[in-house]
């Protein structure tokens, strides 16, 4: 499994990229999209919505199953990726290049509690 080392990972299979302005970009991992199969639908949180760490905040559906997406951090949704909603199959093609939403963290120190690529690989069963 090839995991970008600059990202942080949640045990629930979301990735997070910390941006220079302090916001974070969130998507699902390649492992998650592979387990789901062909993704056909995506429902994302609303801009302005406040999320608690670990809260189910979005739904992703594939031809095999529907699954929740969880907030890896507490914070406020500042942007959603409309192209991902319009073409959810893009996640299957490039899970790490297809972000889902951006968050302004309420508590940036929560980022340090997330997994690095090596630790995520262990829980994803690829190490």
C-alpha positions as CSV (number, residue, x, y, z in Angstrom):
1,X,0.0,0.0,0.0
2,X,1.4,3.4,-1.0
3,X,0.6,6.1,1.6
4,X,1.6,9.7,1.3
5,X,3.9,10.3,4.3
6,X,3.0,14.0,4.7
7,X,-0.6,13.2,5.5
8,X,-2.2,12.2,8.9
9,X,-4.7,9.3,9.1
10,X,-7.7,8.4,11.3
11,X,-8.3,4.8,12.4
12,X,-11.7,5.2,10.6
13,X,-9.8,5.5,7.2
14,X,-9.9,9.3,6.6
15,X,-6.8,11.2,5.6
16,X,-6.0,14.7,6.6
17,X,-3.6,17.3,5.1
18,X,-2.7,20.3,7.2
19,X,-2.6,23.4,5.0
20,X,-0.3,26.4,5.5
21,X,-3.2,28.6,6.6
22,X,-4.1,26.3,9.5
23,X,-7.1,24.6,7.8
24,X,-7.2,20.9,7.0
25,X,-8.3,19.1,3.9
26,X,-10.0,15.7,4.4
27,X,-10.6,12.7,2.2
28,X,-10.8,8.9,2.5
29,X,-7.8,6.6,2.1
30,X,-7.1,4.3,-0.8
31,X,-7.6,1.3,1.5
32,X,-11.2,2.6,2.2
33,X,-12.1,3.2,-1.4
34,X,-10.7,-0.3,-2.3
35,X,-12.9,-1.9,0.4
36,X,-16.0,0.0,-0.8
37,X,-15.6,-0.8,-4.5
38,X,-17.2,1.3,-7.2
39,X,-18.3,4.5,-5.5
40,X,-21.6,5.9,-6.8
41,X,-22.8,8.5,-4.3
42,X,-21.4,11.0,-1.8
43,X,-23.2,13.2,0.7
44,X,-20.9,15.7,2.4
45,X,-21.4,18.0,5.4
46,X,-22.7,21.5,4.9
47,X,-20.5,24.6,4.9
48,X,-20.7,26.2,8.3
49,X,-21.5,22.9,10.0
50,X,-19.6,22.4,13.3
51,X,-18.3,18.8,13.8
52,X,-17.0,17.0,16.8
53,X,-14.0,14.7,16.5
54,X,-15.2,11.2,15.6
55,X,-18.7,12.4,14.5
56,X,-20.3,10.8,11.5
57,X,-20.5,13.7,9.1
58,X,-20.8,12.3,5.6
59,X,-22.0,9.2,3.7
60,X,-20.3,7.4,0.9
61,X,-22.1,4.7,-1.1
62,X,-20.7,2.1,-3.4
63,X,-22.4,-0.6,-5.4
64,X,-21.5,-2.9,-2.4
65,X,-22.3,-0.8,0.7
66,X,-22.9,2.5,2.3
67,X,-20.5,3.8,4.9
68,X,-20.2,6.8,7.2
69,X,-17.3,9.2,6.9
70,X,-16.1,10.5,10.3
71,X,-14.6,13.9,11.3
72,X,-11.0,13.2,12.2
73,X,-11.0,16.6,14.1
74,X,-13.4,18.9,15.8
75,X,-14.0,22.1,13.7
76,X,-16.1,24.0,11.3
77,X,-16.6,22.9,7.6
78,X,-15.4,25.8,5.4
79,X,-15.6,24.2,2.0
80,X,-16.9,21.1,0.3
81,X,-15.6,19.6,-2.9
82,X,-18.5,19.8,-5.3
83,X,-16.6,17.9,-8.1
84,X,-16.3,14.9,-5.8
85,X,-20.1,15.0,-5.3
86,X,-20.7,15.4,-9.0
87,X,-18.2,12.6,-9.9
88,X,-17.8,10.3,-6.8
89,X,-16.1,7.7,-9.0
90,X,-13.0,10.0,-9.0
91,X,-12.3,8.7,-5.5
92,X,-11.8,5.2,-6.9
93,X,-9.3,6.6,-9.4
94,X,-7.3,8.8,-7.0
95,X,-8.4,8.6,-3.3
96,X,-5.5,10.8,-2.1
97,X,-6.0,13.3,-4.9
98,X,-9.8,13.7,-4.4
99,X,-10.5,15.6,-1.2
100,X,-14.0,15.8,0.2
101,X,-14.2,18.8,2.5
102,X,-12.1,21.4,4.4
103,X,-12.2,22.1,8.0
104,X,-11.1,24.9,10.3
105,X,-9.9,23.0,13.4
106,X,-11.4,24.0,16.7
107,X,-8.5,22.4,18.5
108,X,-5.4,22.1,16.2
109,X,-3.6,19.9,18.8
110,X,-6.0,17.1,17.9
111,X,-3.9,16.7,14.7
112,X,-1.1,15.3,16.7
113,X,-3.4,12.5,18.0
114,X,-3.8,11.1,14.4
115,X,-1.8,8.4,12.9
116,X,1.2,8.7,10.6
117,X,1.5,6.6,7.5
118,X,3.4,3.8,9.2
119,X,0.9,3.5,12.1
120,X,-2.1,3.7,9.7
121,X,-0.6,0.9,7.6
122,X,-0.5,-1.3,10.7
123,X,-4.2,-0.9,11.3
124,X,-5.1,-1.1,7.6
125,X,-3.5,-4.6,7.6
126,X,-0.8,-3.8,5.1
127,X,2.3,-3.7,7.3
